[in-house]
């Protein structure tokens, strides 16, 4: 980590607690400080938080807790989704209508449906994170909301850290390289080349939670959208 105005080796939970108290840093959620304490055992995974210049430790701590709070408060069960501001390329609809011999209205509906599918694909990753937080918390696993640990989605005081992906083909080289030399374990939900096959059994083995299943995840996700339809703002 670069351009921080403090020595990583001096960081410890007691020092952090003193700064939180002395500077009145807003720790809204008790789990956030537990996550930070685990992070201090893996200082190489401190996130950059888009910091461009040198900052003091108290400034960094404040930004870190703001990031955690923002991530937690943006989970699908409570967030208000945003409509995409991207205007689709008109030629795609023209070519679709030509190739499939569609009426203009049919092509427009397919275009709108595609936009919704893209929105839902992104939302699925967020729902997966919230579902796992719901199921794994009683087993001691904590969600690193707001990307507050680099390349890590869940952490445990004694069982290490976990990177979660929705599909086996959705990891980029950057997150893969960060795992090297760490105890970060990786798990993915679905097999991209095997329709209808999922990877929940391996997560149950990793975490000790036997309640995890595709059926349970789908049930949880539909209940979230039922209780908070504003999570999706795009309309057909």
C-alpha positions in Angstrom: 0.0 0.0 0.0 1.5 3.4 -1.0 1.3 7.0 0.1 0.0 6.5 3.6 1.4 8.8 6.2 1.8 6.1 8.9 3.8 2.9 9.5 1.7 -0.3 8.9 3.9 -2.1 11.5 2.7 0.2 14.3 -1.0 -0.6 13.8 -2.7 -2.7 16.4 -6.3 -3.1 17.8 -5.5 -0.9 20.8 -4.1 1.9 18.8 -7.2 1.8 16.5 -9.6 1.8 19.5 -7.8 4.9 20.9 -8.1 6.8 17.6 -11.8 5.8 17.2 -12.5 7.2 20.6 -10.3 10.3 20.4 -11.5 11.4 16.9 -15.1 10.4 17.4 -15.0 8.1 14.3 -18.5 6.8 13.5 -18.6 3.0 14.2 -22.2 2.4 13.5 -22.1 -1.4 13.4 -20.2 -3.5 15.9 -19.1 -6.1 13.3 -17.1 -3.4 11.5 -14.5 -3.1 14.2 -14.3 -6.9 14.4 -13.5 -6.9 10.6 -10.9 -4.2 11.0 -9.2 -6.2 13.8 -9.0 -9.2 11.5 -7.6 -6.9 8.8 -4.9 -5.8 11.1 -3.6 -9.3 11.2 -3.3 -9.1 7.4 -2.1 -5.6 6.8 -1.0 -6.3 3.3 -4.8 -6.5 2.5 -5.6 -2.9 3.6 -7.6 -1.4 0.8 -6.5 1.8 -1.0 -9.9 3.4 -0.6 -9.1 5.4 -3.8 -6.6 7.5 -1.8 -4.3 9.5 -4.1 -2.1 11.3 -1.6 -0.6 10.6 1.8 -3.1 10.6 4.7 -2.7 10.2 8.4 -3.9 7.0 10.2 -6.9 8.8 11.7 -8.0 10.0 8.3 -7.6 6.5 6.8 -9.6 4.9 9.7 -12.4 7.4 9.1 -12.6 6.6 5.4 -12.4 2.9 6.1 -15.4 2.9 8.4 -17.4 5.2 6.0 -16.7 2.6 3.3 -17.9 -0.3 5.5 -21.0 1.7 6.5 -21.8 2.6 2.9 -21.4 -1.0 1.7 -23.7 -2.3 4.5 -26.3 0.3 3.9 -26.3 -0.4 0.1 -27.2 -4.1 0.4 -30.1 -5.3 -1.8 -32.7 -5.6 1.1 -32.5 -1.9 1.8 -31.0 -0.1 -1.2 -32.8 2.0 -3.8 -31.6 0.9 -7.2 -30.6 3.4 -10.0 -31.9 3.3 -13.5 -29.1 3.0 -16.0 -28.1 6.3 -17.7 -26.4 4.4 -20.6 -28.3 4.9 -23.9 -28.2 1.6 -25.9 -26.6 1.6 -29.3 -29.5 2.0 -31.7 -27.9 -0.2 -34.4 -28.0 -3.3 -32.1 -31.8 -3.1 -32.1 -31.9 -2.4 -35.9 -29.7 -5.5 -36.6 -31.8 -7.6 -34.2 -35.0 -6.6 -36.0 -33.4 -7.3 -39.4 -31.8 -10.7 -38.5 -34.8 -12.1 -36.7 -37.4 -10.4 -38.8 -39.0 -8.6 -35.9 -41.3 -5.7 -35.7 -39.8 -2.5 -34.2 -41.9 -2.9 -31.0 -40.7 -6.5 -30.5 -37.1 -5.5 -30.9 -37.6 -2.7 -28.4 -39.0 -5.1 -25.8 -36.1 -7.4 -26.3 -33.7 -4.5 -25.8 -35.5 -3.6 -22.6 -35.4 -7.2 -21.4 -31.7 -7.4 -22.1 -31.1 -4.3 -19.9 -33.1 -5.8 -17.1 -31.1 -9.1 -17.4 -27.8 -7.2 -17.1 -29.1 -5.3 -14.0 -30.2 -8.6 -12.4 -26.9 -10.3 -13.2 -25.1 -7.5 -11.3 -27.7 -7.7 -8.5 -27.2 -11.4 -8.1 -23.7 -10.9 -6.9 -25.0 -8.5 -4.2 -27.8 -10.8 -3.2 -25.3 -13.7 -2.9 -23.2 -11.6 -0.5 -26.2 -10.6 1.6 -27.4 -14.2 1.7 -24.1 -15.5 2.9 -23.9 -12.8 5.5 -27.3 -13.9 6.7 -26.4 -17.6 6.9 -22.7 -17.5 7.9 -22.8 -14.9 10.7 -23.8 -17.4 13.4 -20.7 -19.4 12.4 -18.4 -16.5 13.1 -17.9 -15.3 9.5 -18.1 -11.6 8.9 -18.8 -9.8 5.7 -16.2 -7.2 4.7 -18.9 -4.8 3.4 -17.8 -2.0 1.1 -14.7 -3.9 -0.2 -12.9 -3.1 3.1 -10.5 -6.0 2.7 -8.7 -6.3 -0.6 -9.9 -9.4 -2.6 -11.8 -10.7 0.5 -15.6 -10.9 1.0 -15.8 -12.7 4.3 -13.4 -13.2 7.2 -13.3 -15.3 10.3 -11.2 -14.7 13.5 -9.6 -18.2 13.3 -10.7 -19.8 10.0 -9.1 -17.3 7.6 -10.6 -15.3 4.7 -12.9 -16.1 1.8 -13.3 -14.6 -1.6 -16.7 -15.2 -3.2 -17.5 -15.3 -6.9 -20.9 -15.9 -8.5 -19.4 -18.1 -11.3 -16.2 -20.1 -11.9 -15.4 -17.7 -14.8 -15.9 -14.4 -13.1 -12.5 -13.8 -11.4 -10.0 -11.4 -12.9 -6.2 -11.8 -12.8 -5.9 -9.0 -10.3 -7.9 -10.6 -7.5 -6.2 -14.0 -8.3 -2.7 -12.5 -7.9 -3.7 -10.9 -4.5 -4.5 -14.3 -3.1 -0.9 -15.6 -3.7 1.0 -16.0 -0.5 -2.2 -15.5 1.7 -4.7 -17.8 3.4 -7.5 -16.4 1.3 -9.8 -19.2 0.1 -11.8 -18.9 -3.0 -15.4 -20.1 -3.6 -17.7 -19.8 -6.5 -21.5 -20.5 -6.7 -22.1 -21.9 -10.1 -20.3 -23.9 -12.8 -20.4 -21.8 -16.0 -20.2 -24.8 -18.3 -22.4 -27.2 -16.4 -26.0 -26.1 -16.5 -27.9 -26.6 -13.2 -24.8 -27.6 -11.3 -23.8 -25.6 -8.2 -20.9 -25.6 -5.7 -22.7 -25.2 -2.4 -21.3 -28.4 -0.9 -17.8 -27.1 -0.9 -18.8 -23.9 0.8 -20.5 -25.9 3.6 -17.3 -27.8 4.1 -15.3 -24.5 4.2 -17.6 -22.7 6.6 -19.2 -25.4 8.6 -22.7 -24.2 7.6 -25.0 -26.9 6.4 -28.0 -24.7 5.5 -26.5 -23.5 2.2 -28.2 -24.5 -1.0 -29.3 -23.1 -4.4 -32.9 -23.5 -3.3 -32.4 -21.6 -0.1 -30.5 -18.8 -2.0 -33.3 -18.4 -4.5 -35.9 -18.3 -1.8 -33.9 -15.7 0.1 -33.3 -13.6 -3.0 -37.0 -13.5 -4.1 -38.0 -12.6 -0.6 -35.6 -9.7 -0.6 -37.0 -8.4 -3.9 -40.5 -8.9 -2.6 -39.8 -6.8 0.5 -37.8 -4.2 -1.4 -38.9 -3.9 -5.0 -37.1 -0.6 -5.2 -33.8 -2.5 -5.5 -34.6 -2.8 -9.2 -35.6 0.4 -10.9 -35.5 -0.7 -14.6 -38.8 -1.5 -16.1 -40.0 -3.5 -19.2 
